[in-house]
Amino acid sequence: MLGPELEQIKQNVRQLINELPPGVELVAAAKQQTAEKIMAAIEAGVRIIGENYVQEAAEAFQAIGPRVQWSFIGHLQKNKVKRAIEIFDIIETVDSLELAEEINKRCAALGKNMPVLIEVNSGREPQKFGARPEEVEPLARAIIALPNLKLRGLMTMGPFEGDPEQARPYFRLTRQLFEQLKGLNLPGAELNILSMGMTNSYRVAIEEGATRVRLGTRIFGPRF
Ligand SMILES: *Cc1c(COP(=O)(O)O)cnc(C)c1O
């Protein structure tokens, strides 16, 4: 790996840390990145690594270890849950009771408690994962009944890749759902994470109340 490329990653992270308002957490979305590049981001101040694939995460985790928080941000298949809970500190993409129950069962076997977010399909896109807006409250009520899960908030992708302004209504809707959930005072929940915004949209997401942004390209450069 070339030094200048690693130096650029560190510079990107330092800029971001200066730019993000207090209270907004930075997740480095590390899909397709080498452990060396992830380490450069950590050296510059990244404290949360987001991974989409359990196998890829296992390799990075082996090289880097538990010095940072590992956050699962991909679509979690039931047959990967057992391995996932050995690596991750939080799962941001719970979107069905079936998945929640599987995580709970596997965590119970290890005596672990897993913080989770509900992924919201805020654009109601048929090809995307995530709970529909009207499914969020029933799913939240089901999750708080599972003893080894801790409900911490919501995550959304939002439907647009282009003009970030087009994502704003979906971030706003997700924020509204988040506030509604908080208003329910669900026992055992600790609702303080609203994960939304990627490289093209994080500024808009922060304006709409994101407490956590997930940035890949902005840190590591374009993926090929
Ligand atoms: C890849 C990815 C990101 C980061 O995307 P960029 O546009 O590269 O910043 C954020 N969240 C999820 C779920 C992702 O898969």
The ligand as an ORCA input file, in Angstrom:
! r2SCAN-3c Opt
* xyz 0 1
  C     -21.340      1.494      1.874
  C     -22.272      1.946      2.932
  C     -22.160      3.220      3.511
  C     -21.140      4.240      3.051
  O     -21.364      4.631      1.738
  P     -20.518      5.816      1.058
  O     -21.435      6.389      0.057
  O     -19.305      5.184      0.466
  O     -20.177      6.781      2.146
  C     -23.038      3.554      4.520
  N     -23.976      2.698      4.960
  C     -24.118      1.471      4.433
  C     -25.172      0.584      4.960
  C     -23.276      1.068      3.407
  O     -23.432     -0.165      2.879
*
